[in-house]
Amino acid sequence: MTDRLQALSDAGVSIWLDDLSRERIETGNLAELIKDKHVVGVTTNPTIFAGAISEGERYDEQVRKLVAEGADVDRVIFEITTEDVRNGCEIMTPVYESTKADGRVSIEVEPDLANDTEATIASAQRLWQAVDRPNAYVKIPATEEGLSAITAGIAEGINVNVTLIFSVERYRGVMDAYLTGLEQARDAGLDLSRIFSVASFFVSRVDTEVDKRLEAIGTDEAKALRGKAAVANALLAYAAYEEVIASDRWKQLAEAGANPQRPLWASTGVKNPDYPDTLYVTDLVVADTVNTMPEKTLDAFADHGEVKGDMVTGKGGEAQAVFDQLAGVGIDLPDVFRVLEEEGVDKFKKSWDELVETVRKQMEQEA
């Protein structure tokens, strides 16, 4: 039987799971996924935590104890999420020790801070110190205000997973923020080899937004472009990454021991059922990247995914042609990315509100 996930891993793609729960940790499921499904990292978000807390009883005792201590909802959320991430890091430690770049678990800063640089920095510091594991990542959104927070975190030696990247223009800003942080860390005498980062470039939401606009235009030419924008956007992002790692600025940092900020393909679950359910995995295979998948996509790829070799390197010209066609039929791409970032931050905040409400109900039950 073909081990498709092994083939994906052999192609240089780090397979990360977009899910974490205490149940996965305590039942041994996460360890099984590492062993059997080649999972080498985990990302999470407030919605995932809300689901985990509401669906089981594994958090009850800790919530009960914190309520008895007089903890408010923010402290309860902080304690239970950092504990899960810390324990996830422990399970991932063998992977981390053998790879350094992988074996990672990510935790997000509070989303209400997405447009507040200083508060984001403070939240990242607090999470980093609380988890206290070298294989943790702190997720910082790639808003304008987030860019300076990324630089500050990297400069202090905090590993950063930059999230909510939609446009190539913003991605270039993210890469610049990372390099600036590394330069500041170097100048402060930090060991650059111990600092890691990934840049989470969101994929499926681009097709969702662009396809909606193509449908509204309604011409045959427009409809023929459905399902092409997201992969093209990712290919252009990778071309921008290649430019940066070929630069003298990066080479100087690499000589000082710095690690590249790996591209991470995020939001790779297909939203449109008419598209192949492994589309955003198969079409984005390239070495030294990460693909973080919901379990449904992971299982789909294990069952029938295809690895066709490097599908990304050298494809910038083809991708630009798709973008030119999209613009030609009337798609305002800068507006697409503006809307996606605004919606992304809004979803980020609603996700947090969902977690707060879930924990508040749990606290009321345990009071």
Backbone hydrogen bonds, N-H to C=O, Kabsch-Sander energy under -0.5 kcal/mol:
donor,donor_aa,acceptor,acceptor_aa,energy
4,R,2,T,-1.2
7,A,3,D,-2.0
8,L,4,R,-2.1
9,S,5,L,-2.4
10,D,6,Q,-2.9
11,A,7,A,-1.3
12,G,9,S,-1.9
13,V,8,L,-1.7
14,S,12,G,-0.6
14,S,289,T,-2.8
15,I,13,V,-0.6
15,I,38,H,-0.6
16,W,14,S,-0.7
16,W,291,N,-2.2
17,L,41,G,-2.6
18,D,293,M,-3.6
19,D,17,L,-1.4
25,I,21,S,-1.8
26,E,22,R,-3.3
27,T,23,E,-2.4
28,G,24,R,-0.5
28,G,25,I,-0.5
29,N,24,R,-0.5
30,L,24,R,-2.2
32,E,28,G,-2.1
33,L,29,N,-2.4
34,I,30,L,-1.9
35,K,31,A,-2.0
36,D,32,E,-3.7
37,K,32,E,-0.5
37,K,33,L,-1.7
39,V,33,L,-1.8
40,V,15,I,-3.3
41,G,15,I,-0.6
42,V,104,R,-2.6
43,T,17,L,-2.6
49,F,45,N,-2.1
50,A,46,P,-2.8
51,G,47,T,-2.3
52,A,48,I,-2.2
53,I,49,F,-2.5
54,S,50,A,-2.2
55,E,51,G,-1.6
56,G,52,A,-0.7
60,D,57,E,-1.1
63,V,59,Y,-2.6
64,R,60,D,-2.9
65,K,61,E,-2.2
66,L,62,Q,-2.4
67,V,63,V,-2.6
68,A,64,R,-2.0
69,E,65,K,-1.3
70,G,67,V,-1.5
71,A,66,L,-2.6
76,V,72,D,-2.2
77,I,73,V,-2.4
78,F,74,D,-2.3
79,E,75,R,-2.7
80,I,76,V,-2.5
81,T,77,I,-2.4
82,T,78,F,-2.1
83,E,79,E,-1.6
84,D,80,I,-1.9
85,V,81,T,-2.3
86,R,82,T,-2.5
87,N,83,E,-2.6
88,G,84,D,-2.5
89,C,85,V,-2.4
90,E,86,R,-1.8
91,I,87,N,-1.9
92,M,88,G,-1.9
93,T,89,C,-0.6
93,T,90,E,-1.0
95,V,92,M,-0.5
96,Y,92,M,-2.4
97,E,93,T,-3.1
98,S,94,P,-1.4
99,T,95,V,-1.6
100,K,96,Y,-3.0
101,A,99,T,-2.4
103,G,40,V,-3.5
104,R,40,V,-0.9
105,V,135,N,-1.5
106,S,42,V,-1.9
107,I,137,Y,-2.1
109,V,139,K,-2.1
113,L,110,E,-1.7
114,A,111,P,-2.0
116,D,113,L,-2.5
120,T,116,D,-2.2
121,I,117,T,-2.4
122,A,118,E,-2.2
123,S,119,A,-2.4
124,A,120,T,-2.6
125,Q,121,I,-2.4
126,R,122,A,-2.1
127,L,123,S,-2.5
128,W,124,A,-2.6
129,Q,125,Q,-2.3
130,A,126,R,-2.1
131,V,127,L,-2.7
132,D,128,W,-2.1
136,A,133,R,-1.6
137,Y,105,V,-2.3
138,V,159,N,-2.4
139,K,107,I,-3.2
139,K,137,Y,-0.5
140,I,138,V,-0.5
140,I,161,N,-1.8
142,A,163,T,-2.5
143,T,141,P,-1.1
147,L,143,T,-1.3
147,L,144,E,-0.6
148,S,144,E,-0.6
149,A,145,E,-0.9
150,I,146,G,-2.3
151,T,147,L,-2.0
152,A,148,S,-2.4
153,G,149,A,-2.6
154,I,150,I,-2.6
155,A,151,T,-2.5
156,E,152,A,-1.2
156,E,153,G,-0.6
157,G,154,I,-1.6
158,I,153,G,-2.7
160,V,196,F,-1.2
161,N,138,V,-2.1
162,V,160,V,-0.7
162,V,198,V,-2.7
163,T,140,I,-2.2
163,T,161,N,-0.5
165,I,200,S,-1.6
166,F,164,L,-0.6
171,Y,167,S,-2.2
172,R,168,V,-2.3
173,G,169,E,-1.5
174,V,170,R,-2.2
175,M,171,Y,-2.6
176,D,172,R,-2.2
177,A,173,G,-2.2
178,Y,174,V,-2.2
179,L,175,M,-2.5
180,T,176,D,-2.6
181,G,177,A,-2.1
182,L,178,Y,-2.4
183,E,179,L,-2.4
184,Q,180,T,-2.1
185,A,181,G,-2.4
186,R,182,L,-2.9
187,D,183,E,-2.3
188,A,184,Q,-1.4
189,G,186,R,-1.6
190,L,185,A,-2.7
192,L,190,L,-0.9
194,R,191,D,-1.6
195,I,192,L,-1.6
198,V,160,V,-1.6
199,A,262,R,-2.4
200,S,162,V,-3.6
200,S,198,V,-0.6
201,F,199,A,-1.0
201,F,264,L,-3.0
202,F,165,I,-2.9
202,F,200,S,-0.7
203,V,266,A,-1.9
204,S,267,S,-2.4
206,V,203,V,-1.7
207,D,203,V,-0.8
208,T,204,S,-2.0
209,E,205,R,-2.2
210,V,206,V,-2.7
211,D,207,D,-3.0
212,K,208,T,-1.4
213,R,209,E,-1.5
214,L,210,V,-2.5
215,E,211,D,-2.6
216,A,212,K,-1.6
217,I,213,R,-1.8
218,G,214,L,-2.5
223,K,219,T,-2.8
224,A,220,D,-1.8
225,L,222,A,-1.7
226,R,223,K,-1.5
228,K,225,L,-1.5
232,A,228,K,-1.7
233,N,229,A,-2.7
234,A,230,A,-2.1
235,L,231,V,-2.6
236,L,232,A,-2.2
237,A,233,N,-1.9
238,Y,234,A,-2.3
239,A,235,L,-2.0
240,A,236,L,-1.9
241,Y,237,A,-2.1
242,E,238,Y,-2.5
243,E,239,A,-1.7
244,V,240,A,-1.9
245,I,241,Y,-2.5
246,A,242,E,-0.9
247,S,244,V,-1.5
251,K,247,S,-2.2
252,Q,248,D,-2.2
253,L,249,R,-1.3
254,A,250,W,-3.0
255,E,251,K,-2.2
256,A,252,Q,-0.9
257,G,254,A,-1.7
258,A,253,L,-2.4
259,N,192,L,-0.5
259,N,195,I,-0.5
262,R,197,S,-1.3
262,R,260,P,-1.1
264,L,199,A,-2.8
265,W,290,V,-3.3
266,A,201,F,-2.1
266,A,264,L,-0.8
268,T,292,T,-0.7
275,Y,272,N,-2.0
279,L,276,P,-1.9
281,V,278,T,-1.8
282,T,278,T,-2.5
283,D,279,L,-2.1
284,L,281,V,-1.3
285,V,282,T,-1.0
288,D,12,G,-1.2
289,T,12,G,-1.1
289,T,286,V,-0.6
290,V,263,P,-2.1
291,N,14,S,-2.6
292,T,265,W,-2.0
293,M,16,W,-2.8
293,M,291,N,-0.6
297,T,294,P,-0.6
298,L,294,P,-2.2
299,D,295,E,-2.9
300,A,296,K,-1.9
301,F,297,T,-2.6
302,A,298,L,-2.3
303,D,299,D,-1.7
304,H,300,A,-2.7
305,G,301,F,-2.1
308,K,306,E,-0.6
311,M,285,V,-2.8
312,V,285,V,-0.6
315,K,312,V,-1.9
319,A,315,K,-2.3
320,Q,316,G,-2.4
321,A,317,G,-1.8
322,V,318,E,-1.6
323,F,319,A,-2.1
324,D,320,Q,-2.5
325,Q,321,A,-2.0
326,L,322,V,-2.5
327,A,323,F,-2.5
328,G,324,D,-2.0
329,V,325,Q,-1.4
330,G,327,A,-1.1
331,I,326,L,-2.5
332,D,330,G,-0.6
333,L,331,I,-1.3
336,V,332,D,-2.0
337,F,333,L,-2.3
338,R,334,P,-1.9
339,V,335,D,-2.8
340,L,336,V,-2.5
341,E,337,F,-2.2
342,E,338,R,-2.4
343,E,339,V,-3.0
344,G,340,L,-2.5
345,V,341,E,-2.6
346,D,342,E,-2.2
347,K,343,E,-3.0
348,F,344,G,-2.2
349,K,345,V,-2.1
350,K,346,D,-2.6
351,S,347,K,-2.6
352,W,348,F,-1.6
353,D,349,K,-2.5
354,E,350,K,-2.3
355,L,351,S,-1.8
356,V,352,W,-2.8
357,E,353,D,-2.5
358,T,354,E,-2.3
359,V,355,L,-2.7
360,R,356,V,-2.6
361,K,357,E,-2.1
362,Q,358,T,-1.9
363,M,359,V,-2.8
364,E,360,R,-2.1
365,Q,361,K,-1.8
366,E,362,Q,-1.7
367,A,363,M,-1.2
